[in-house]
Amino acid sequence: MKRNKSWVHRQNNDHYVKSARKENYRSRAVYKLQEIDEKDRLIRPGMYILDLGAAPGGWSQYASKKIKPGGKLIAIDRLEMTDIPGVEFILGDILDEQTFHQCITLSGQRQIDLVISDIAPNLTGIRDTDQARSLELAKSVVDVAFKILKPGGGLLIKLFEGSEIDAFRNELTSKFQRVMVRKPRASRDSSREIYMLGCGYEI
Ligand SMILES: C[S@@+](CC[C@H](N)C(=O)[O-])C[C@H]1O[C@@H](n2cnc3c(N)ncnc32)[C@H](O)[C@@H]1O
């Protein structure tokens, strides 16, 4: 992928990029999940987790370590992801019904404790377009989560701030006992991304 000079400069000087390289994580995004996890105690041994939009794999690396012993992590991305020990990877689009069926097979029909989604559309830089695409994808993530989560389960989902965020939050509030918004330090101030966390799924 072609990167411009300012992107390369920013990457080389970013504290989280440096830490990720040092700790052998595949992405700086891992520190967003870590911060939320440390605050909200999301990930525990034995959990079944579904990681949507998982590549290159930072979140999967982190979560797959924390669910040991006994847990299972299923990761999905439409891009290839290099193997991570203990992670079951599905190459596919989350909008595709077949991907969902593969996921059910891999989970052994067991319901999922936690769905984590860092899915992002290809950004155009046009604010309204990016917001609309992100929201559309987020709605698909919620559809998947509602089909596969066990009662009491959780959902962590990335969104881009915009006018429809409140309606989205209301939808989650109708299905989860608690809904919170998180903006971890590793999420750049210049980015409009936020994370919404729903805990205590009620069918
Ligand atoms: C920001 S990256 C995820 C980074 C990841 N959390 C990590 O820690 O390495 C977003 C990912 O979402 C994936 N994605 C976007 N739309 C998708 C879709 N419809 N189905 C599956 N994956 C998708 C992209 O291919 C990309 O790899």
The ligand as an SDF file (V2000), in Angstrom:
LIG
                    3D

 27 29  0  0  0  0  0  0  0  0999 V2000
   -8.9090   -1.1220   11.7220 C   0  0  0  0  0  0  0  0  0  0  0  0
   -8.7990   -2.6970   10.9680 S   0  0  0  0  0  0  0  0  0  0  0  0
   -8.8450   -3.7730   12.3520 C   0  0  0  0  0  0  0  0  0  0  0  0
   -7.5700   -3.8010   13.1660 C   0  0  0  0  0  0  0  0  0  0  0  0
   -7.5640   -4.9320   14.1990 C   0  0  0  0  0  0  0  0  0  0  0  0
   -8.5010   -4.7020   15.2720 N   0  0  0  0  0  0  0  0  0  0  0  0
   -6.1970   -5.1260   14.8140 C   0  0  0  0  0  0  0  0  0  0  0  0
   -6.0460   -4.9600   16.0290 O   0  0  0  0  0  0  0  0  0  0  0  0
   -5.2820   -5.4930   14.0880 O   0  0  0  0  0  0  0  0  0  0  0  0
  -10.3750   -2.9110   10.2560 C   0  0  0  0  0  0  0  0  0  0  0  0
  -10.5640   -4.1990    9.4850 C   0  0  0  0  0  0  0  0  0  0  0  0
  -11.9420   -4.3070    9.1180 O   0  0  0  0  0  0  0  0  0  0  0  0
  -11.9840   -5.1290    7.9490 C   0  0  0  0  0  0  0  0  0  0  0  0
  -13.3080   -5.0420    7.3080 N   0  0  0  0  0  0  0  0  0  0  0  0
  -13.9330   -3.9380    6.8150 C   0  0  0  0  0  0  0  0  0  0  0  0
  -15.1280   -4.2750    6.3020 N   0  0  0  0  0  0  0  0  0  0  0  0
  -15.2910   -5.6210    6.4830 C   0  0  0  0  0  0  0  0  0  0  0  0
  -16.3310   -6.5360    6.1690 C   0  0  0  0  0  0  0  0  0  0  0  0
  -17.4600   -6.1470    5.5700 N   0  0  0  0  0  0  0  0  0  0  0  0
  -16.1630   -7.8460    6.4940 N   0  0  0  0  0  0  0  0  0  0  0  0
  -15.0230   -8.2570    7.1030 C   0  0  0  0  0  0  0  0  0  0  0  0
  -13.9990   -7.4240    7.4270 N   0  0  0  0  0  0  0  0  0  0  0  0
  -14.1260   -6.1190    7.1270 C   0  0  0  0  0  0  0  0  0  0  0  0
  -10.8490   -4.5650    7.1080 C   0  0  0  0  0  0  0  0  0  0  0  0
  -10.4510   -5.4930    6.1300 O   0  0  0  0  0  0  0  0  0  0  0  0
   -9.7770   -4.2790    8.1770 C   0  0  0  0  0  0  0  0  0  0  0  0
   -8.8460   -5.3240    8.2430 O   0  0  0  0  0  0  0  0  0  0  0  0
  1  2  1  0
  2  3  1  0
  2 10  1  0
  3  4  1  0
  4  5  1  0
  5  6  1  0
  5  7  1  0
  7  8  2  0
  7  9  1  0
 10 11  1  0
 11 12  1  0
 11 26  1  0
 12 13  1  0
 13 14  1  0
 13 24  1  0
 14 15  1  0
 14 23  1  0
 15 16  2  0
 16 17  1  0
 17 18  1  0
 17 23  2  0
 18 19  1  0
 18 20  2  0
 20 21  1  0
 21 22  2  0
 22 23  1  0
 24 25  1  0
 24 26  1  0
 26 27  1  0
M  CHG  2   2   1   9  -1
M  END
$$$$
